[in-house]
Amino acid sequence: MKKYSALKEIQALISQKQLTLPDLLAYYFKQIKDKEHLNAFNEVFFYSAEVQAKAIQQKIEAGTAGKLAGMVIGIKDNICYKDHIVTASSKMLEGFVSPYSSTVVERLLQEDAIIIGRLNCDEFAMGGSNETSYYGAVKNAANPELVPGGSSGGSAVAVQADMCLAALGTDTGGSVRQPAAFCGQIGLKPTYGRISRYGVIAYASSFDQVGPITSSVEDAALLLQVLAGADEHDSTISPLAVPDYPARLNEHKKQKIAVLKETIESDALDPEIKSAILASIEKLKADGHTVEYVSFDLLDYLVPAYYILTAAEASSNLSRYDGVHYGHRNTEAKSLNELYKLSRAEGFGEEVKRRILLGTFVLSAGYYDAYYQKAQQVRRLIREKMDDLFQDYDLILSPVAPTAAFKIGDNVQDALVMYMADIFTVLPSLSGNPAIALPLGNNEAGLPLSIQFTAKHFEEDKLLAFSQAFLS
């Protein structure tokens, strides 16, 4: 069976009676088994997926199946699915069975997607290489000695290595886009508030956003249409109507594109990525788009502001994991204070501890104004600067990551190096804009390269239609 890159291919074969869902699922199960060494899955849902496949096959034959019938999808291990384990790849939640399903899972199931398993990720979605997982590092299918990116590394590799058709990740500061870039896939971060966060284990609540990783723009558009929209369980969700994203994919218009000059001229940017992006810019001009370089003088403030704010929110969100309310519990503590200390020390990994400590520090008396409040002011300036740019431009072009995938173990010991790798992805996260990572061929070593486009708030339809034309 060949690799399918879009749902429409699978649905066509099913309608022609050349393929059944149980056969398709068996194929993906075999792929997962054969590529176990990549460590993409924390758990495969053999039983529930098989039950779904049989039921949806009957629906297809009866003509009552939903929009996603035929889609086999994996979910990041921080997305709750009723009666299934969810751990956020942490010892803290080892063995925890979710009592309810997230809104995104419910919407997948309503449209007859098959959820094949939960995918490895950085612990509590904190990391940019998928090396902080309690279940071990995920390996890039292009070269198993390299990282897949993070935190949604398992999601990207599962699609890259043909272990499922699509996957859901979460993007706080680039955690869908950067792994998609490292694995040669399409990674979409919707506008903050476009998709419900209900039932998604929180890292930084004012940044977190669920997004799809796919091999085709059509599937990204279809998943966004299914997942987006109002939800009474999430007070931050937008009440705006959800456009028919797939129907708008062919609305190809000439766009006015701003290139962030400082990102292209950055000393951190790999020469091969720079060369590929510059070639793309020339092609865009040749295709009739207007492309202009603009200055973004706040670039140096992006990473510091992002890590101060997200660490502060993580400190608050992760305070509930104390061994008393829920989470890993030490069995040898002699006092309540010792129980808290030992349970959290044993349950959390080093990176999570680092961010909790940083967040607690910037929220503490005497430092709140100097750090947290200042970072919020910088975030407001960034948002205003982006809004000003979008007065004149339709899209913003920049790199996704400064380098291609790097070796496992190379950067994980140096937190500053890891944090600076987010320099290009955190901008849309701070401003709340939708952004997409698109494949841009491979470098001389055969590793995937990528490019990022950012759009106005809630203009995913324009972003997706442009992406479709860009890749065609």
Rosetta blueprint (number, residue, H / E / L):
1 M L
2 K L
3 K L
4 Y L
5 S L
6 A L
7 L H
8 K H
9 E H
10 I H
11 Q H
12 A H
13 L H
14 I H
15 S H
16 Q L
17 K L
18 Q L
19 L L
20 T L
21 L H
22 P H
23 D H
24 L H
25 L H
26 A H
27 Y H
28 Y H
29 F H
30 K H
31 Q H
32 I H
33 K H
34 D H
35 K L
36 E H
37 H H
38 L H
39 N L
40 A L
41 F E
42 N E
43 E E
44 V E
45 F L
46 F H
47 Y H
48 S H
49 A H
50 E H
51 V H
52 Q H
53 A H
54 K H
55 A H
56 I H
57 Q H
58 Q H
59 K H
60 I H
61 E H
62 A H
63 G L
64 T L
65 A L
66 G L
67 K L
68 L L
69 A L
70 G L
71 M L
72 V E
73 I E
74 G E
75 I E
76 K E
77 D L
78 N L
79 I E
80 C L
81 Y L
82 K L
83 D L
84 H L
85 I E
86 V L
87 T L
88 A L
89 S L
90 S L
91 K H
92 M H
93 L H
94 E L
95 G L
96 F L
97 V E
98 S L
99 P L
100 Y L
101 S L
102 S L
103 T H
104 V H
105 V H
106 E H
107 R H
108 L H
109 L H
110 Q H
111 E L
112 D L
113 A L
114 I E
115 I E
116 I E
117 G E
118 R E
119 L E
120 N L
121 C L
122 D L
123 E H
124 F H
125 A H
126 M L
127 G L
128 G L
129 S L
130 N L
131 E L
132 T L
133 S L
134 Y L
135 Y L
136 G L
137 A L
138 V L
139 K L
140 N E
141 A L
142 A L
143 N E
144 P L
145 E L
146 L E
147 V L
148 P L
149 G L
150 G L
151 S L
152 S L
153 G H
154 G H
155 S H
156 A H
157 V H
158 A H
159 V H
160 Q H
161 A L
162 D L
163 M L
164 C L
165 L L
166 A E
167 A E
168 L E
169 G E
170 T E
171 D E
172 T L
173 G L
174 G L
175 S L
176 V L
177 R H
178 Q H
179 P H
180 A H
181 A H
182 F H
183 C L
184 G L
185 Q L
186 I E
187 G E
188 L E
189 K E
190 P L
191 T L
192 Y L
193 G L
194 R L
195 I E
196 S L
197 R L
198 Y L
199 G L
200 V E
201 I L
202 A L
203 Y L
204 A L
205 S L
206 S L
207 F L
208 D L
209 Q E
210 V E
211 G E
212 P E
213 I E
214 T E
215 S L
216 S L
217 V H
218 E H
219 D H
220 A H
221 A H
222 L H
223 L H
224 L H
225 Q H
226 V H
227 L H
228 A E
229 G L
230 A L
231 D L
232 E L
233 H L
234 D L
235 S L
236 T L
237 I L
238 S L
239 P L
240 L L
241 A L
242 V L
243 P L
244 D L
245 Y L
246 P H
247 A H
248 R H
249 L L
250 N L
251 E L
252 H L
253 K L
254 K L
255 Q L
256 K E
257 I E
258 A E
259 V E
260 L E
261 K H
262 E H
263 T H
264 I H
265 E L
266 S L
267 D L
268 A L
269 L L
270 D L
271 P H
272 E H
273 I H
274 K H
275 S H
276 A H
277 I H
278 L H
279 A H
280 S H
281 I H
282 E H
283 K H
284 L H
285 K H
286 A H
287 D L
288 G L
289 H L
290 T E
291 V E
292 E E
293 Y E
294 V E
295 S L
296 F L
297 D L
298 L L
299 L H
300 D H
301 Y H
302 L H
303 V H
304 P H
305 A H
306 Y H
307 Y H
308 I H
309 L H
310 T H
311 A H
312 A H
313 E H
314 A H
315 S H
316 S H
317 N H
318 L H
319 S H
320 R H
321 Y E
322 D L
323 G L
324 V L
325 H L
326 Y E
327 G L
328 H L
329 R L
330 N L
331 T L
332 E L
333 A L
334 K L
335 S L
336 L H
337 N H
338 E H
339 L H
340 Y H
341 K H
342 L H
343 S H
344 R H
345 A H
346 E H
347 G H
348 F L
349 G L
350 E H
351 E H
352 V H
353 K H
354 R H
355 R H
356 I H
357 L H
358 L H
359 G H
360 T H
361 F H
362 V H
363 L L
364 S L
365 A L
366 G L
367 Y L
368 Y H
369 D H
370 A H
371 Y H
372 Y H
373 Q H
374 K H
375 A H
376 Q H
377 Q H
378 V H
379 R H
380 R H
381 L H
382 I H
383 R H
384 E H
385 K H
386 M H
387 D H
388 D H
389 L H
390 F H
391 Q H
392 D H
393 Y L
394 D L
395 L E
396 I E
397 L E
398 S E
399 P L
400 V L
401 A L
402 P L
403 T L
404 A L
405 A L
406 F L
407 K E
408 I L
409 G L
410 D L
411 N L
412 V L
413 Q L
414 D L
415 A H
416 L H
417 V H
418 M H
419 Y H
420 M H
421 A L
422 D L
423 I L
424 F L
425 T L
426 V H
427 L H
428 P H
429 S H
430 L H
431 S H
432 G L
433 N L
434 P L
435 A E
436 I E
437 A E
438 L E
439 P E
440 L E
441 G E
442 N E
443 N L
444 E L
445 A L
446 G L
447 L L
448 P E
449 L E
450 S E
451 I E
452 Q E
453 F E
454 T E
455 A E
456 K L
457 H L
458 F L
459 E L
460 E H
461 D H
462 K H
463 L H
464 L H
465 A H
466 F H
467 S H
468 Q H
469 A H
470 F H
471 L H
472 S L
